[in-house]
Structure formats: structure tokens, C-alpha cells
Amino acid sequence: MGVAPENSGQAWRDKARLSGWEDEDAEQAFKTLSRQEAIELRKALPTLSPWLVVAMQSLAACFCGLGVWLVTGSVSSMWSAIYGGAAVVLPNMLLARGMTKRAESPMALAVGFLFWEMLKIGVAIAMLVIATKVLPNLSWPALLIGLVVCIKVNWLALLWRGR
């Protein structure tokens, strides 16, 4: 194997620039923010509380159950749709509770996120496994409708947040 010349990185950047592959923003230098600049930037960026998202998912589950009841006329289908929403809302409540605590270090934050996310997934799976025990006249299509509607609220939360 040969040794690459020292300017091979520059040659690669020149080829990328000529072919249009390089971003124009890549030329800008990285600037470290001061503490005050970081505080101002954080104030300027829109934030969305995870509890607000959970509340919107709960509301969506209730409306979904009502809609299923109006369409089918079946109370068991209504409860199935609401249970499907609850299989999203309750695990997300656990994640929101865990992630709103302050972490000592970035590593503790990452480990905490992994723990709460795994707990969320486990609770969601457990709720779906015991669904037939909780609701004897379970309607799987209604449950899936409630589940999907509540999951899609996360997309709406991204739209609320804006760019």
C-alpha cells in the first residue's frame, strides 16, 4: 500500500466542490458559543414539553375511541381503541417522567435515556400481550387504530415545534 500525499484531503475537497457534492455551509468555521449566547439560543428555539405530547396522545385516544364507537356502535370496539391508545400513552408517560429529571453528566443522560426507553418498550409489549385478558371482547382492528392514531401524534408534535 502506498502512502497518500499530504494534500490528498484538499484534492478530495476540490473534487467534491467541483462536482457539487460539498455543502456550502461546510466552508463556515465552527464557532463555540459563550454561556450567554447558548442561553439566548435556547430561549429562541421553540421547545415542546413531553407532558404536552402525552396529554395530546391521551386526547387523541379518547377521540379515537369515540370515533370508533360512532362508526361501529360497539362499546367493546370503543374500549379496544382506547386501550390501543393507552398502550402508547402509558409507556410514553414513563419515558417523559424519566427524561424530565436532570442528569449529572452526559453519560448519565444517555444511560438514563436507554433505561427509560427500554422500560417504555417493555411496558408497551406487555400491555399488548395482556390485552385479551384485560378486554374479553377485544377488537384487534380497533386496538390497532387507537395505537396508530396515538403514535402519529408524535408527528404532529414535530409540526407544532416548527423548524
C-alpha positions, 0 to 999 in steps of 0.5 A: 500500500502506498502512502497518500500525499499530504494534500490528498484531503484538499484534492478530495475537497476540490473534487467534491466542490467541483462536482457539487457534492460539498455543502456550502455551509461546510466552508463556515468555521465552527464557532463555540458559543459563550454561556450567554449566547447558548442561553439566548439560543435556547430561549429562541428555539421553540421547545415542546414539553413531553407532558404536552405530547402525552396529554395530546396522545391521551386526547387523541385516544379518547377521540379515537375511541369515540370515533370508533364507537360512532362508526361501529356502535360497539362499546367493546370496539370503543374500549379496544381503541382506547386501550390501543391508545393507552398502550402508547400513552402509558409507556410514553408517560414513563419515558417523559417522567424519566427524561424530565429529571436532570442528569449529572453528566452526559453519560448519565443522560444517555444511560438514563435515556436507554433505561427509560426507553427500554422500560417504555418498550417493555411496558408497551409489549406487555400491555399488548400481550395482556390485552385479551385478558384485560378486554374479553371482547377485544377488537384487534382492528380497533386496538390497532387504530387507537395505537396508530392514531396515538403514535402519529401524534408524535408527528404532529408534535414535530409540526407544532415545534416548527423548524 
